[in-house]
Amino acid sequence: MEYTTLNNEIKVPMVGFGVYQIAPSETVTAVTTALQKGYRMIDTADYYHNEKEVSQAVAQSDVPREQVFITSKIQPTADYATAMKEIDESVSRIGDYVDLMLIHWPGPANVENYRALEDAQKAGKVRSIGLSSFYGQEYQEILDKCDVVPVVDQNETHIFHQQREFHEQLEQDEVKLEAWSPLVEGVHDVFETPILRQIAQKHHRTTPQIMLRFLVQQGIIVLPRSENPAYIAEDIDLFSFELDIDDMMAIYKLDQEQSYFDNLF
Ligand SMILES: NC(=O)c1ccc[n+]([C@@H]2O[C@H](COP(=O)([O-])OP(=O)(O)OC[C@H]3O[C@@H](n4cnc5c(N)ncnc54)[C@H](OP(=O)(O)O)[C@@H]3O)[C@@H](O)[C@H]2O)c1
């Protein structure tokens, strides 16, 4: 595993395990497998309804809690007090503290919501704070009006929506880009994309590994999700090969520079 350092000096793995759309009844099994395969970062959210099960899997495992980096997210609220209540509820479902808490997506009171995160951090309830799906003005407003620079902005990022320009801005601001849906949810035969298959063959890897390696090689943290133990193992095995410049250039050309999921609805 390779690691990166957040702007508050906390070290995190470049690959985390996503649990969106994993049913609560399946979450303990999935997270237990992920921990066994070497994952040490888990990405959950209030919205996923499986925070308790993530916590249960970590508690039942041989891995000490302090060696697992747990991220959760509050849903946006209309004011500071409700945001703090949501933070408290999320923290209590996970345990004594949460490693990283995000605002899941922008809402009507972003600055007030973020102020609640800042105060929760001061109180030791959450160790780091950040954003999810904040772009443009909404992102900039947090940087301009709040005190703590977010450690990450978790955004839709994958071969079809590469976020290259925004990633440059985030790097200048010392905010890490975390890729959500780094495998495009596996939809629309993405794993059969001819150029990806060619590159995968060349490196004796699978197309999902090429898609993830393309991101981590640029310093982007990835959060793949799977319930299949073989896939879970495959998705973390990204550090014994490297894409060359021709591979990278070919994948850059796949960028559609827009959300892939907007087109699906
Ligand atoms: N902040 C946000 O708003 C936001 C939004 C979306 C996602 N996220 C985070 O990002 C995580 C990942 O995104 P996601 O869950 O949307 O999907 P994803 O990781 O892009 O794709 C998951 C799909 O890929 C398949 N897959 C995974 N590894 C594979 C492999 N090696 N070979 C073949 N198929 C493979 C899975 O199959 P199986 O199911 O068969 O295993 C699943 O259908 C989420 O779980 C969540 O933590 C955050």
PDBQT file of the ligand as one rigid body, heavy atoms in Angstrom, charges set to zero:
ROOT
HETATM    1  N1  LIG A 301     -19.414  11.185  -1.864  1.00  0.00    +0.000 N 
HETATM    2  C1  LIG A 301     -20.331  10.739  -2.690  1.00  0.00    +0.000 C 
HETATM    3  O1  LIG A 301     -21.317  11.422  -3.006  1.00  0.00    +0.000 OA
HETATM    4  C2  LIG A 301     -20.179   9.373  -3.261  1.00  0.00    +0.000 A 
HETATM    5  C3  LIG A 301     -20.952   8.968  -4.361  1.00  0.00    +0.000 A 
HETATM    6  C4  LIG A 301     -20.758   7.690  -4.865  1.00  0.00    +0.000 A 
HETATM    7  C5  LIG A 301     -19.808   6.853  -4.288  1.00  0.00    +0.000 A 
HETATM    8  N2  LIG A 301     -19.084   7.282  -3.203  1.00  0.00    +0.000 N 
HETATM    9  C6  LIG A 301     -18.055   6.417  -2.566  1.00  0.00    +0.000 C 
HETATM   10  O2  LIG A 301     -17.266   5.822  -3.582  1.00  0.00    +0.000 OA
HETATM   11  C7  LIG A 301     -17.351   4.398  -3.431  1.00  0.00    +0.000 C 
HETATM   12  C8  LIG A 301     -17.209   3.681  -4.772  1.00  0.00    +0.000 C 
HETATM   13  O3  LIG A 301     -18.174   4.127  -5.689  1.00  0.00    +0.000 OA
HETATM   14  P1  LIG A 301     -19.406   3.217  -6.108  1.00  0.00    +0.000 P 
HETATM   15  O4  LIG A 301     -19.804   2.388  -4.967  1.00  0.00    +0.000 OA
HETATM   16  O5  LIG A 301     -20.414   4.117  -6.719  1.00  0.00    +0.000 OA
HETATM   17  O6  LIG A 301     -18.895   2.279  -7.271  1.00  0.00    +0.000 OA
HETATM   18  P2  LIG A 301     -17.491   1.858  -7.971  1.00  0.00    +0.000 P 
HETATM   19  O7  LIG A 301     -16.476   1.496  -6.966  1.00  0.00    +0.000 OA
HETATM   20  O8  LIG A 301     -17.190   2.859  -9.025  1.00  0.00    +0.000 OA
HETATM   21  O9  LIG A 301     -17.992   0.538  -8.731  1.00  0.00    +0.000 OA
HETATM   22  C9  LIG A 301     -18.520  -0.557  -8.019  1.00  0.00    +0.000 C 
HETATM   23  C10 LIG A 301     -18.915  -1.638  -9.001  1.00  0.00    +0.000 C 
HETATM   24  O10 LIG A 301     -17.727  -2.140  -9.631  1.00  0.00    +0.000 OA
HETATM   25  C11 LIG A 301     -17.684  -3.552  -9.488  1.00  0.00    +0.000 C 
HETATM   26  N3  LIG A 301     -16.273  -3.937  -9.265  1.00  0.00    +0.000 N 
HETATM   27  C12 LIG A 301     -15.450  -3.515  -8.277  1.00  0.00    +0.000 A 
HETATM   28  N4  LIG A 301     -14.230  -4.060  -8.429  1.00  0.00    +0.000 NA
HETATM   29  C13 LIG A 301     -14.289  -4.860  -9.525  1.00  0.00    +0.000 A 
HETATM   30  C14 LIG A 301     -13.361  -5.705 -10.166  1.00  0.00    +0.000 A 
HETATM   31  N5  LIG A 301     -12.106  -5.799  -9.737  1.00  0.00    +0.000 N 
HETATM   32  N6  LIG A 301     -13.771  -6.398 -11.266  1.00  0.00    +0.000 NA
HETATM   33  C15 LIG A 301     -15.046  -6.293 -11.733  1.00  0.00    +0.000 A 
HETATM   34  N7  LIG A 301     -15.975  -5.509 -11.149  1.00  0.00    +0.000 NA
HETATM   35  C16 LIG A 301     -15.596  -4.805 -10.054  1.00  0.00    +0.000 A 
HETATM   36  C17 LIG A 301     -18.528  -3.879  -8.304  1.00  0.00    +0.000 C 
HETATM   37  O11 LIG A 301     -19.003  -5.188  -8.543  1.00  0.00    +0.000 OA
HETATM   38  P3  LIG A 301     -19.588  -6.194  -7.422  1.00  0.00    +0.000 P 
HETATM   39  O12 LIG A 301     -20.725  -5.456  -6.810  1.00  0.00    +0.000 OA
HETATM   40  O13 LIG A 301     -19.987  -7.375  -8.237  1.00  0.00    +0.000 OA
HETATM   41  O14 LIG A 301     -18.552  -6.517  -6.486  1.00  0.00    +0.000 OA
HETATM   42  C18 LIG A 301     -19.604  -2.811  -8.349  1.00  0.00    +0.000 C 
HETATM   43  O15 LIG A 301     -20.668  -3.207  -9.206  1.00  0.00    +0.000 OA
HETATM   44  C19 LIG A 301     -18.709   4.211  -2.765  1.00  0.00    +0.000 C 
HETATM   45  O16 LIG A 301     -18.884   2.909  -2.242  1.00  0.00    +0.000 OA
HETATM   46  C20 LIG A 301     -18.704   5.306  -1.761  1.00  0.00    +0.000 C 
HETATM   47  O17 LIG A 301     -17.922   4.956  -0.640  1.00  0.00    +0.000 OA
HETATM   48  C21 LIG A 301     -19.259   8.518  -2.698  1.00  0.00    +0.000 A 
ENDROOT
TORSDOF 0
